[in-house]
Each structure stands twice: as structure tokens, then as C-alpha cells.
Amino acid sequence: EAAVTQSPRSKVAVTGGKVTLSCHQTNNHDYMYWYRQDTGHGLRLIHYSYVADSTEKGDIPDGYKASRPSQENFSLILELASLSQTAVYFCASRRLGGRNEQYFGPGTRLTVL
Amino acid sequence: GDSVTQTEGLVTVTEGLPVKLNCTYQTTYLTIAFFWYVQYLNEAPQVLLKSSTDNKRTEHQGFHATLHKSSSSFHLQKSSAQLSDSALYYCALSYGSSGNKLIFGIGTLLSVKP
């Protein structure tokens, strides 16, 4: 069954540390996305990618980097984690085509202390 | 700026009664499609409805929505709420030449009481 998986599912990090969140999709989709979810803000786009080895900035990219080494894998990197980056992070994938929806992974709960 | 507005943060309704979740939007982009996503507790958001046709009713799982471009709205409705409908609902629109990006509202938490 086609799916988007994320690892880890939860993580506690220290301020100033490096955090890497991973996403893997078996949908054979072109697009992959990283969002963060915060109460009162909904889902906000951090980075996205439409092809391997290329990433694009979303609406809130500051403090985050992304990497797409293959069509199936998309990572979100926090080089210097900060308290304000405590949130739930969702990865999503989408097939090329104007009206196609995005399919979300189960999320990673990140707590920065 | 471009935005999707969901005016209610929390909607509480009694089981069996109708429910309406509001969604309006403002965008200068060429909008491709409109979506309602539902997120159950501790789960991923998933598509509930989608539409790209003005004034056409879309239905799924007992919910329905009609895109009205004249009023920039895409409200979600159900005639009889069920306990299992309790969840977080997001309105979103996709834009751009390939519809590759979504703008989400802040979400409305629907709580259905017995």
C-alpha cells in the first residue's frame, strides 16, 4: 500500500543541537513537502521538492534546511535547534498534476528543550 | 495577502444535528483546487473533499461543500453530525501553474457531543 512514513515519530532535542527528520514515500510521487503544525497557525510550508537533488523554500524556511537525495526520501534538517521550533512536523507527497491532493505522513513531534 | 480564513477555532454540536464549518479565502494566485482536510486525534491530515468547479456541490462521507467564487467561500456542511466526526478540519487551496503549493487555514476543531 502506498504510504508516507516519517522517522522518528517523536524526538526531544537540546537547544543548539542538530536535528534531522526523515520522510520516505512509496507513492512514486514527484512532489514532497515539509510542514509544521502549531495551534493557531495551522499547517505551514517549510520546504518542498519536485525532483531529486533539488529543493525549494516554502513560506517559513528560516532555520531549516531540506535534502532530497532520491525520489523516495526527503529530510528536514535543523542545524541549530531552537525552542521556537518545538512543533509537530508533517511530511507529504503529491503526484504531478494540478488538482491532485497531498498525502501526509503520521507526523513527528519535536520538543526542543 | 493570500489567505484562507476559518473563523471558528472550535465548533461544538450535538450528535444528530447539522453542522457547518466556514471557510473563505483571498488570493491573487491562479487557484487550481480547493480542499477540506480532516485530522483525527494523533493521525495525519487526509483529504475529505476537493473541488475546482464553481457552484458545484461535492460530497463525501456525508459531508458536502460547494465552491462559490462570487463570495470566495467553500463552507463544509453535514446534515447530521456523528460522534466519529470529532476531529480537526482544515480548509486549503492549491495554487500556481501546477497547483503544487497549498495554503491552509488555521483549522476548526469539531467536537460532537452525545
Contacts between the chains, C-beta under 8 A, distances in Angstrom:
chain1	res1	chain2	res2	distance
A	4	B	44	7.7
A	31	B	100	5.9
A	40	B	9	8.0
A	40	B	106	6.1
A	41	B	106	6.1
A	42	B	90	6.2
A	42	B	104	4.4
A	42	B	105	5.8
A	42	B	106	4.1
A	42	B	107	5.0
A	43	B	45	7.1
A	43	B	90	6.6
A	43	B	92	7.9
A	43	B	102	7.8
A	43	B	104	4.4
A	43	B	107	8.0
A	44	B	104	7.4
A	45	B	101	6.5
A	45	B	102	7.2
A	48	B	100	7.3
A	48	B	101	7.2
A	50	B	100	6.6
A	58	B	101	7.5
A	90	B	44	6.6
A	90	B	45	7.0
A	94	B	100	7.3
A	96	B	98	6.8
A	97	B	98	7.5
A	97	B	99	7.5
A	98	B	32	4.6
A	98	B	33	7.0
A	98	B	94	7.6
A	98	B	98	5.9
A	98	B	99	4.1
A	99	B	32	6.1
A	99	B	33	4.5
A	99	B	50	6.9
A	99	B	52	5.4
A	99	B	94	7.6
A	99	B	99	6.3
A	100	B	99	7.2
A	101	B	33	8.0
A	101	B	35	6.1
A	101	B	47	4.4
A	101	B	50	5.9
A	102	B	47	8.0
A	102	B	102	6.5
A	103	B	46	7.8
A	104	B	44	4.0
A	104	B	45	4.9
A	104	B	46	6.8
A	105	B	44	5.9
A	106	B	43	7.0
A	106	B	44	5.1
A	107	B	44	6.1
